[in-house]
Amino acid sequence: MLICHVTGDIISTVKNKEFTGKKILIVQPVTPEGHNMGEAFLALDSVDAGVGDRVLVMREGGSARIVFNNNHIPVQAVIVAVIDGIEIDKQHNQ
């Protein structure tokens, strides 16, 4: 799983029928401290996240399909949580 920042959304009038009623968001992977890392990608929202939210993203198709209980949905990444806060034990990480 990845910590990501939601940077935008995708608006589509024509899409795969499995995506009907679902939001597609643009997410940027970040470190726990909030620094960008890697390339942004698209993720299907399952928790009503929005632009500006810090989220937890599962980026593995099989597991993503389990979240939606749908083996036919063509998805690789899904937002599974909105992160309220991150606490890092500095002593433990030394």
TILUMZA-981446 format. One record per atom (N, C-alpha, C, O): residue number from 1; atom name; x, y, z. Coordinates in nm, 2 decimals, decimal comma. Layout:
<rs>
NUM; CA; X; Y; Z
...
</rs>
This chain:
<rs>
1; N; 0,08; -0,12; 0,00
1; CA; 0,00; 0,00; 0,00
1; C; 0,09; 0,12; 0,00
1; O; 0,20; 0,12; 0,04
2; N; 0,03; 0,23; -0,05
2; CA; 0,10; 0,36; -0,06
2; C; 0,03; 0,47; 0,01
2; O; -0,10; 0,47; 0,01
3; N; 0,10; 0,56; 0,06
3; CA; 0,05; 0,69; 0,11
3; C; 0,05; 0,78; -0,01
3; O; 0,15; 0,80; -0,07
4; N; -0,06; 0,85; -0,04
4; CA; -0,07; 0,94; -0,15
4; C; -0,15; 1,06; -0,12
4; O; -0,22; 1,07; -0,02
5; N; -0,13; 1,16; -0,20
5; CA; -0,20; 1,29; -0,19
5; C; -0,29; 1,30; -0,31
5; O; -0,24; 1,28; -0,42
6; N; -0,42; 1,33; -0,29
6; CA; -0,51; 1,34; -0,41
6; C; -0,49; 1,48; -0,47
6; O; -0,51; 1,58; -0,40
7; N; -0,45; 1,48; -0,60
7; CA; -0,42; 1,61; -0,66
7; C; -0,53; 1,65; -0,77
7; O; -0,52; 1,77; -0,81
8; N; -0,62; 1,56; -0,80
8; CA; -0,72; 1,60; -0,90
8; C; -0,82; 1,49; -0,92
8; O; -0,80; 1,38; -0,87
9; N; -0,91; 1,51; -1,01
9; CA; -1,01; 1,41; -1,04
9; C; -1,03; 1,40; -1,19
9; O; -0,99; 1,49; -1,27
10; N; -1,08; 1,29; -1,24
10; CA; -1,11; 1,27; -1,38
10; C; -1,26; 1,27; -1,40
10; O; -1,34; 1,21; -1,33
11; N; -1,30; 1,35; -1,50
11; CA; -1,44; 1,36; -1,54
11; C; -1,45; 1,29; -1,68
11; O; -1,38; 1,32; -1,77
12; N; -1,54; 1,19; -1,68
12; CA; -1,56; 1,11; -1,81
12; C; -1,71; 1,09; -1,83
12; O; -1,78; 1,04; -1,75
13; N; -1,75; 1,13; -1,95
13; CA; -1,89; 1,10; -1,99
13; C; -1,91; 0,96; -2,04
13; O; -2,02; 0,91; -2,04
14; N; -1,80; 0,91; -2,10
14; CA; -1,81; 0,77; -2,16
14; C; -1,70; 0,69; -2,09
14; O; -1,59; 0,73; -2,09
15; N; -1,75; 0,58; -2,02
15; CA; -1,65; 0,50; -1,95
15; C; -1,70; 0,35; -1,94
15; O; -1,81; 0,32; -1,98
16; N; -1,61; 0,27; -1,90
16; CA; -1,65; 0,13; -1,88
16; C; -1,77; 0,12; -1,79
16; O; -1,77; 0,19; -1,69
17; N; -1,86; 0,03; -1,81
17; CA; -1,98; 0,02; -1,73
17; C; -1,96; -0,01; -1,59
17; O; -2,03; 0,03; -1,50
18; N; -1,85; -0,08; -1,56
18; CA; -1,81; -0,11; -1,42
18; C; -1,77; 0,01; -1,34
18; O; -1,77; 0,01; -1,22
19; N; -1,74; 0,12; -1,41
19; CA; -1,70; 0,25; -1,34
19; C; -1,82; 0,34; -1,31
19; O; -1,80; 0,44; -1,25
20; N; -1,94; 0,30; -1,36
20; CA; -2,06; 0,39; -1,34
20; C; -2,08; 0,41; -1,19
20; O; -2,08; 0,32; -1,11
21; N; -2,09; 0,54; -1,15
21; CA; -2,11; 0,58; -1,02
21; C; -1,99; 0,58; -0,93
21; O; -2,00; 0,60; -0,81
22; N; -1,87; 0,56; -0,99
22; CA; -1,75; 0,56; -0,91
22; C; -1,66; 0,68; -0,96
22; O; -1,66; 0,72; -1,07
23; N; -1,58; 0,73; -0,86
23; CA; -1,49; 0,84; -0,89
23; C; -1,35; 0,79; -0,92
23; O; -1,30; 0,70; -0,86
24; N; -1,29; 0,85; -1,02
24; CA; -1,15; 0,82; -1,06
24; C; -1,07; 0,95; -1,02
24; O; -1,10; 1,06; -1,06
25; N; -0,97; 0,93; -0,93
25; CA; -0,89; 1,04; -0,88
25; C; -0,74; 1,03; -0,92
25; O; -0,69; 0,92; -0,94
26; N; -0,68; 1,14; -0,93
26; CA; -0,53; 1,15; -0,96
26; C; -0,46; 1,15; -0,82
26; O; -0,49; 1,24; -0,74
27; N; -0,37; 1,06; -0,80
27; CA; -0,30; 1,05; -0,67
27; C; -0,15; 1,06; -0,69
27; O; -0,10; 1,00; -0,79
28; N; -0,08; 1,13; -0,60
28; CA; 0,06; 1,14; -0,60
28; C; 0,12; 1,07; -0,48
28; O; 0,09; 1,11; -0,37
29; N; 0,20; 0,96; -0,50
29; CA; 0,26; 0,90; -0,39
29; C; 0,35; 1,00; -0,31
29; O; 0,42; 1,08; -0,37
30; N; 0,35; 0,98; -0,18
30; CA; 0,43; 1,07; -0,09
30; C; 0,49; 0,99; 0,02
30; O; 0,45; 0,88; 0,05
31; N; 0,60; 1,04; 0,07
31; CA; 0,66; 0,98; 0,19
31; C; 0,57; 1,00; 0,31
31; O; 0,49; 1,09; 0,31
32; N; 0,60; 0,94; 0,42
32; CA; 0,52; 0,97; 0,54
32; C; 0,53; 1,11; 0,59
32; O; 0,44; 1,17; 0,65
33; N; 0,64; 1,18; 0,55
33; CA; 0,66; 1,32; 0,59
33; C; 0,60; 1,41; 0,49
33; O; 0,59; 1,53; 0,51
34; N; 0,54; 1,36; 0,38
34; CA; 0,47; 1,44; 0,28
34; C; 0,55; 1,48; 0,16
34; O; 0,50; 1,56; 0,08
35; N; 0,67; 1,43; 0,13
35; CA; 0,75; 1,46; 0,02
35; C; 0,71; 1,37; -0,10
35; O; 0,69; 1,25; -0,09
36; N; 0,69; 1,43; -0,22
36; CA; 0,65; 1,36; -0,34
36; C; 0,76; 1,25; -0,37
36; O; 0,88; 1,27; -0,35
37; N; 0,71; 1,14; -0,42
37; CA; 0,80; 1,03; -0,47
37; C; 0,73; 0,96; -0,58
37; O; 0,62; 0,92; -0,57
38; N; 0,80; 0,94; -0,69
38; CA; 0,75; 0,86; -0,80
38; C; 0,65; 0,95; -0,88
38; O; 0,63; 1,07; -0,86
39; N; 0,58; 0,88; -0,97
39; CA; 0,49; 0,94; -1,06
39; C; 0,35; 0,93; -1,01
39; O; 0,31; 0,83; -0,95
40; N; 0,27; 1,03; -1,04
40; CA; 0,12; 1,03; -1,01
40; C; 0,05; 0,92; -1,09
40; O; 0,10; 0,89; -1,20
41; N; -0,06; 0,87; -1,05
41; CA; -0,13; 0,77; -1,12
41; C; -0,28; 0,78; -1,09
41; O; -0,32; 0,86; -1,00
42; N; -0,36; 0,71; -1,15
42; CA; -0,51; 0,71; -1,13
42; C; -0,55; 0,60; -1,03
42; O; -0,50; 0,49; -1,04
43; N; -0,65; 0,63; -0,95
43; CA; -0,70; 0,53; -0,85
43; C; -0,85; 0,55; -0,84
43; O; -0,90; 0,66; -0,84
44; N; -0,92; 0,44; -0,83
44; CA; -1,06; 0,44; -0,81
44; C; -1,09; 0,46; -0,66
44; O; -1,03; 0,39; -0,58
45; N; -1,18; 0,55; -0,64
45; CA; -1,22; 0,59; -0,50
45; C; -1,32; 0,49; -0,44
45; O; -1,42; 0,47; -0,50
46; N; -1,30; 0,45; -0,32
46; CA; -1,40; 0,36; -0,25
46; C; -1,44; 0,43; -0,11
46; O; -1,52; 0,37; -0,04
47; N; -1,38; 0,55; -0,08
47; CA; -1,41; 0,60; 0,05
47; C; -1,45; 0,75; 0,04
47; O; -1,45; 0,82; 0,15
48; N; -1,49; 0,80; -0,07
48; CA; -1,54; 0,94; -0,09
48; C; -1,43; 1,04; -0,06
48; O; -1,45; 1,14; 0,01
49; N; -1,31; 1,01; -0,11
49; CA; -1,19; 1,10; -0,09
49; C; -1,21; 1,22; -0,19
49; O; -1,29; 1,21; -0,28
50; N; -1,13; 1,32; -0,16
50; CA; -1,14; 1,44; -0,25
50; C; -1,00; 1,51; -0,27
50; O; -0,91; 1,47; -0,20
51; N; -1,00; 1,60; -0,36
51; CA; -0,87; 1,67; -0,38
51; C; -0,82; 1,74; -0,25
51; O; -0,90; 1,80; -0,18
52; N; -0,69; 1,72; -0,22
52; CA; -0,63; 1,77; -0,10
52; C; -0,62; 1,67; 0,01
52; O; -0,54; 1,69; 0,10
53; N; -0,69; 1,56; 0,00
53; CA; -0,69; 1,45; 0,10
53; C; -0,56; 1,37; 0,09
53; O; -0,51; 1,35; -0,02
54; N; -0,51; 1,32; 0,21
54; CA; -0,40; 1,23; 0,21
54; C; -0,47; 1,09; 0,23
54; O; -0,56; 1,08; 0,31
55; N; -0,44; 1,00; 0,14
55; CA; -0,51; 0,87; 0,14
55; C; -0,41; 0,75; 0,14
55; O; -0,30; 0,76; 0,11
56; N; -0,47; 0,63; 0,16
56; CA; -0,40; 0,51; 0,16
56; C; -0,45; 0,44; 0,03
56; O; -0,57; 0,42; 0,01
57; N; -0,36; 0,40; -0,06
57; CA; -0,39; 0,34; -0,19
57; C; -0,34; 0,20; -0,19
57; O; -0,22; 0,17; -0,17
58; N; -0,43; 0,10; -0,23
58; CA; -0,39; -0,03; -0,26
58; C; -0,36; -0,04; -0,41
58; O; -0,45; -0,01; -0,49
59; N; -0,24; -0,07; -0,45
59; CA; -0,20; -0,07; -0,59
59; C; -0,17; -0,21; -0,64
59; O; -0,06; -0,25; -0,67
60; N; -0,27; -0,29; -0,64
60; CA; -0,26; -0,43; -0,69
60; C; -0,40; -0,48; -0,73
60; O; -0,49; -0,48; -0,65
61; N; -0,41; -0,51; -0,86
61; CA; -0,54; -0,53; -0,92
61; C; -0,63; -0,63; -0,85
61; O; -0,75; -0,61; -0,83
62; N; -0,58; -0,75; -0,81
62; CA; -0,66; -0,85; -0,75
62; C; -0,72; -0,81; -0,62
62; O; -0,84; -0,83; -0,59
63; N; -0,64; -0,75; -0,54
63; CA; -0,68; -0,69; -0,41
63; C; -0,78; -0,58; -0,43
63; O; -0,88; -0,57; -0,36
64; N; -0,76; -0,50; -0,53
64; CA; -0,84; -0,38; -0,56
64; C; -0,98; -0,43; -0,60
64; O; -1,08; -0,38; -0,56
65; N; -0,99; -0,54; -0,67
65; CA; -1,12; -0,59; -0,71
65; C; -1,20; -0,65; -0,60
65; O; -1,32; -0,65; -0,59
66; N; -1,13; -0,70; -0,49
66; CA; -1,19; -0,75; -0,37
66; C; -1,26; -0,64; -0,30
66; O; -1,37; -0,66; -0,25
67; N; -1,20; -0,52; -0,30
67; CA; -1,27; -0,41; -0,23
67; C; -1,41; -0,38; -0,29
67; O; -1,50; -0,35; -0,22
68; N; -1,42; -0,39; -0,42
68; CA; -1,55; -0,36; -0,49
68; C; -1,63; -0,49; -0,51
68; O; -1,74; -0,48; -0,56
69; N; -1,58; -0,60; -0,46
69; CA; -1,65; -0,73; -0,47
69; C; -1,69; -0,75; -0,62
69; O; -1,81; -0,79; -0,64
70; N; -1,60; -0,73; -0,71
70; CA; -1,63; -0,74; -0,85
70; C; -1,51; -0,79; -0,93
70; O; -1,41; -0,72; -0,94
71; N; -1,51; -0,91; -0,97
71; CA; -1,40; -0,97; -1,05
71; C; -1,39; -0,92; -1,19
71; O; -1,29; -0,94; -1,26
72; N; -1,48; -0,84; -1,23
72; CA; -1,48; -0,79; -1,37
72; C; -1,44; -0,65; -1,39
72; O; -1,42; -0,60; -1,50
73; N; -1,43; -0,57; -1,27
73; CA; -1,39; -0,43; -1,28
73; C; -1,24; -0,42; -1,32
73; O; -1,16; -0,48; -1,25
74; N; -1,21; -0,34; -1,42
74; CA; -1,08; -0,33; -1,47
74; C; -1,00; -0,22; -1,39
74; O; -0,99; -0,10; -1,43
75; N; -0,95; -0,26; -1,27
75; CA; -0,89; -0,16; -1,18
75; C; -0,76; -0,21; -1,13
75; O; -0,74; -0,33; -1,10
76; N; -0,66; -0,12; -1,12
76; CA; -0,53; -0,16; -1,07
76; C; -0,50; -0,10; -0,93
76; O; -0,44; -0,16; -0,85
77; N; -0,56; 0,02; -0,91
77; CA; -0,54; 0,09; -0,79
77; C; -0,67; 0,14; -0,73
77; O; -0,75; 0,19; -0,80
78; N; -0,68; 0,13; -0,60
78; CA; -0,81; 0,18; -0,53
78; C; -0,77; 0,25; -0,40
78; O; -0,68; 0,21; -0,33
79; N; -0,84; 0,36; -0,37
79; CA; -0,82; 0,43; -0,25
79; C; -0,91; 0,36; -0,14
79; O; -1,03; 0,35; -0,16
80; N; -0,84; 0,32; -0,03
80; CA; -0,91; 0,24; 0,07
80; C; -0,93; 0,31; 0,20
80; O; -1,00; 0,27; 0,29
81; N; -0,86; 0,43; 0,22
81; CA; -0,87; 0,51; 0,34
81; C; -0,83; 0,65; 0,32
81; O; -0,75; 0,68; 0,24
82; N; -0,90; 0,74; 0,40
82; CA; -0,85; 0,88; 0,41
82; C; -0,77; 0,88; 0,54
82; O; -0,82; 0,84; 0,64
83; N; -0,65; 0,93; 0,53
83; CA; -0,56; 0,93; 0,64
83; C; -0,58; 1,06; 0,73
83; O; -0,57; 1,17; 0,67
84; N; -0,61; 1,04; 0,85
84; CA; -0,63; 1,16; 0,94
84; C; -0,50; 1,21; 1,00
84; O; -0,48; 1,33; 1,02
85; N; -0,40; 1,12; 1,02
85; CA; -0,27; 1,16; 1,07
85; C; -0,18; 1,04; 1,07
85; O; -0,22; 0,92; 1,06
86; N; -0,05; 1,08; 1,07
86; CA; 0,06; 0,98; 1,07
86; C; 0,15; 1,01; 1,19
86; O; 0,19; 1,12; 1,21
87; N; 0,18; 0,91; 1,27
87; CA; 0,27; 0,92; 1,38
87; C; 0,39; 0,83; 1,37
87; O; 0,37; 0,71; 1,35
88; N; 0,51; 0,88; 1,37
88; CA; 0,63; 0,81; 1,35
88; C; 0,71; 0,81; 1,48
88; O; 0,74; 0,92; 1,53
89; N; 0,75; 0,69; 1,53
89; CA; 0,83; 0,68; 1,65
89; C; 0,97; 0,70; 1,61
89; O; 1,04; 0,61; 1,55
90; N; 1,03; 0,82; 1,63
90; CA; 1,16; 0,86; 1,58
90; C; 1,27; 0,77; 1,65
90; O; 1,37; 0,73; 1,59
91; N; 1,25; 0,73; 1,78
91; CA; 1,34; 0,65; 1,85
91; C; 1,35; 0,51; 1,79
91; O; 1,46; 0,46; 1,78
92; N; 1,24; 0,46; 1,76
92; CA; 1,23; 0,32; 1,70
92; C; 1,30; 0,31; 1,56
92; O; 1,35; 0,21; 1,53
93; N; 1,30; 0,42; 1,49
93; CA; 1,35; 0,42; 1,35
93; C; 1,50; 0,45; 1,34
93; O; 1,56; 0,45; 1,23
94; N; 1,57; 0,46; 1,46
94; CA; 1,72; 0,49; 1,45
94; C; 1,80; 0,36; 1,44
94; O; 1,92; 0,37; 1,44
</rs>
